[in-house]
Structure formats: C-alpha cells, structure tokens
Amino acid sequence: MINADGEQLGVISTDEARRIAKEQDLDLVEVNPKARPPVCKIMDYGRFKYEEKKKQNEAKKRQSQVELKEIKLRPKTDDHDIAFKVKHVRRFLEEGNKVKLTVRFRGREITHPETAKRQIDIIISEVEDLAIVENSGRMEGRTMTAILAPKRK
C-alpha cells in the first residue's frame, strides 16, 4: 500500500485503505492486481488520467510522420522537365519525406529501359547530398521505380 505522498504504508486491509483514502479525499487505485497481496495506491485518479493524456498528446506532437511522395516521369521526359522534378524531389527530402521515382512506359517504349534508368540516375546524382537510395531502378511490369530516403542529420 502506497499513500499519495509516495511513502509505503505496508500491508493493510482493504477497508482500512479505503478509509485512509476517503479521509484524504482521494481514490484507492489498484496498481498491480497480480501481486500477492495486490499493490494499491492512494491518488487523485482524475488528475492522474488527465496528466497521462497530456503526456500522450505531447509525445504525439513530437512524433514526425514520414510520407512517401511520388514523382512520375515518362521515358521521353525532357531534360528541363527533369531539372524541374529534381527541385520537387529536393524539397520533399528536405521536409523529411521519402520519394518514389516512377517512370511509366507506354507501347514500344518498354524496349528501351536504359532511358528510364538514365533519367533515374540523373535525378539520384542531383540529390545525392540529401538522399540515401533505398531501391535503385527496379522494373515492375510496365514501370521502373526507385525509392529515395532522406539522410539523417
């Protein structure tokens, strides 16, 4: 048995513990029911729950959510357009998000996967100061994908 000040009262009966809690206008809370005898604590349970919720909300605020952003290309995408897409990739990586580069093939374009690989390599070389390559140019059906993750600071 532990009272509100944190000092141990020892083994006492349940009725006695309830009486002490009622005198102090607090609650008798069972902390560990599996122990023999069960461990109980005298505390303000409402305040305890309020503080627990506050701690959880604070932890949730500090937690950062990593998203997977996708940049779509085609094998015939022009160099200027690729440079423009690189700016987006850099911004996503600086925000701490992962980036998925997708090159989609149509028709006979699939006979030249090296053009898509070259485009992905150009983008990777432009952002290598910010990114770690998780997956470098893998074919999946009619698309080639690469995944970049931000470097840790």
C-alpha positions in Angstrom: 0.0 0.0 0.0 1.4 3.4 -1.1 -0.1 6.7 0.0 -0.4 9.9 -2.0 3.0 11.2 -0.8 4.7 8.1 -2.2 5.5 6.5 1.2 4.7 2.9 1.8 2.2 2.0 4.4 2.8 -1.7 4.3 0.2 -4.5 4.2 -3.1 -3.2 5.4 -6.7 -4.4 4.9 -8.9 -3.1 2.1 -11.4 -1.5 4.4 -8.6 0.4 6.2 -7.1 1.5 2.9 -10.5 2.8 1.7 -10.9 4.7 5.0 -7.5 6.4 4.7 -8.2 7.3 1.0 -11.6 8.8 2.0 -10.1 10.8 4.8 -7.6 12.4 2.4 -10.4 12.9 -0.2 -8.5 10.7 -2.8 -9.1 7.4 -4.6 -7.8 4.0 -3.9 -6.3 2.6 -7.1 -5.1 -0.9 -7.7 -1.7 -0.7 -9.4 -0.7 -4.4 -9.6 -3.6 -6.9 -9.1 -1.4 -10.0 -9.8 0.9 -9.4 -6.9 0.3 -11.1 -3.6 -1.0 -9.1 -1.8 -2.3 -6.7 -4.5 -0.5 -3.4 -4.7 -2.7 -0.3 -4.3 -2.0 3.4 -4.3 -3.9 6.4 -2.9 -4.1 9.1 -5.5 -6.4 11.5 -7.3 -7.3 9.3 -10.2 -8.9 12.0 -12.3 -5.8 14.1 -12.2 -3.7 11.0 -12.9 -5.7 10.3 -16.1 -5.5 14.0 -17.2 -1.7 14.0 -16.8 -1.4 10.7 -18.7 -3.5 12.1 -21.6 -1.3 15.3 -21.6 1.9 13.2 -21.8 0.5 11.2 -24.7 -0.6 14.3 -26.6 2.9 15.8 -26.1 4.6 12.6 -27.4 2.3 12.6 -30.4 3.3 16.3 -31.2 7.0 15.4 -31.2 6.5 12.4 -33.4 7.2 13.0 -37.1 5.2 11.2 -39.8 7.2 10.2 -42.9 5.2 10.2 -46.1 6.1 8.6 -49.4 5.9 11.2 -52.2 5.8 10.1 -55.8 7.4 11.8 -58.8 6.1 10.4 -62.1 8.1 10.5 -65.3 8.0 9.1 -68.8 11.0 7.9 -70.9 10.5 10.9 -73.2 10.6 13.5 -70.4 12.8 16.4 -71.4 15.9 17.5 -69.5 14.4 20.8 -68.4 11.4 18.9 -67.0 13.7 16.5 -65.2 15.5 19.5 -63.7 12.2 20.9 -62.5 11.2 17.5 -61.0 14.6 17.5 -59.2 13.5 20.6 -57.3 10.4 18.8 -56.1 12.5 15.8 -55.0 14.9 18.1 -53.1 12.0 19.8 -51.3 10.4 16.5 -50.3 13.7 15.2 -49.0 14.3 18.4 -47.0 10.9 18.0 -45.4 11.9 14.6 -44.3 9.7 12.5 -46.7 10.7 9.5 -48.8 10.5 9.9 -52.6 9.4 7.3 -55.1 10.5 8.0 -58.6 8.3 6.2 -61.2 9.0 6.0 -64.9 5.9 4.6 -66.8 6.4 3.0 -70.2 3.7 3.1 -72.9 3.7 1.0 -76.1 7.1 0.3 -77.6 8.9 2.5 -75.1 9.5 -0.6 -72.9 12.1 -1.9 -75.4 14.4 0.9 -74.1 14.5 0.6 -70.3 18.0 2.2 -70.3 16.5 5.6 -71.0 14.4 5.4 -67.8 17.4 4.1 -65.9 19.5 7.1 -67.1 16.7 9.5 -66.0 16.6 7.9 -62.6 20.4 8.0 -62.3 20.4 11.7 -63.3 17.9 12.6 -60.5 19.8 10.5 -57.9 23.1 12.2 -58.8 21.4 15.6 -58.4 20.1 14.8 -54.9 22.9 12.5 -53.5 23.8 15.1 -50.9 20.3 14.8 -49.4 19.3 11.2 -50.2 20.0 7.6 -49.5 19.0 5.2 -52.3 16.8 2.5 -50.8 15.8 1.0 -54.1 17.6 1.8 -57.4 15.6 1.4 -60.6 13.7 -1.8 -60.4 11.2 -2.9 -63.2 7.7 -3.7 -62.0 5.5 -4.6 -65.0 5.5 -1.5 -67.3 7.1 0.8 -64.7 10.5 1.3 -63.3 10.7 2.6 -59.7 13.4 3.9 -57.4 12.9 4.9 -53.7 15.0 7.6 -52.0 15.0 8.3 -48.3 16.3 11.5 -46.6 19.7 11.3 -45.0 19.6 11.6 -41.2 21.1 14.8 -39.8 
